[in-house]
């Protein structure tokens, strides 16, 4: 008979041992899977960091034909890692690696859209939008035709908010509430900056907000954030004596963090982007802790005066696979001006995307 201590450890790390019926595998698509973010995220997903330690997955990995060798190398590494959550009824290894969109999107329950046209030196945002409109219109068609009916979609590739809008317009079979874009990386960056400023554990910081676009116009807002200490939960505004820091340095550091990472490592954020994408999907599917909200780019319903018809980052809570925008937060004139600036940029991006869609239709 096994010692109680060993049984307890087995239950902690393998909770499915207590289930009469193991969970059925779900299909998770990662596009751009041979890239740096893709390479980082597939192992996280396969280890249960996204959907939980008892949820088997079949990984569908998509990349361009010229990346076929690299993509096969990622597949080989996943097999070599002997990850027990990777399994399927037909596909024993639990991995599909392909450059065919129809095969990649077939029956997927979750789509992590990381692949896109990267912004290159000298490229204007208009050019970036034009390139990605074509890519995401094609992926919308693949979603529409091949994905599971209630597929949940996370757009990571930039311009993420507008790429999500293109998907929404060209994949009407996918509910708008099932399409989101990543601002959790910015949210996590905000928590990290508050943590460093106050010298507290990041797990004790919560309820920062990132409003708007995943761009330099985003507004990281610490005015509703709290920190847990020996006296209980305290507002960050009470704990930070330097009020200028909250409105200037904190905001600019979070806004420019991606550029700072590129300058430091000569490559864009990959590990943190992959981790935050897992955080985003985990909270969406499994729920946010009580009393805690996170930032997600979602289709605006007009909350906080944000125009409808754009994907905008709001504070949200999640329960039973559904997100809800947190209502009733006080927004001062300073915050309002920042929020409106980001909304204006998103409406401009929408107009540019509409222009290129019209050109393609003609």
Secondary structure, DSSP 8 states (H G I E B T S, - for coil): ---HHHHHHHHHH-GGGG-SS----EEEEEETTTSHHHHHHHHHHHTTTTT-TT--EEEEEE--GGGHHHHHHHHHHHHHTT-TTB--SS-TT-EEEES-HHHHHTT-SEEEE-------TT--HHHHHHHHHHHHHHHHHHHHHHS-TT-EEEE-SSSHHHHHHHHHHH-TTS-GGGEEE--HHHHHHHHHHHHHHHT--GGGEE--EEEB-SSTT-EEE-TT-EEEETTEEEEHHHH-S-HHIIIIIHHHHHHTHHHHHHHHHSS---HHHHHHHHHHHHHHHH---TT--EEEEEE--SGGG--TTSEEEEEEEEETTEEEE-------HHHHHHHHHHHHHHHHHHHHHHHHHHHHH-
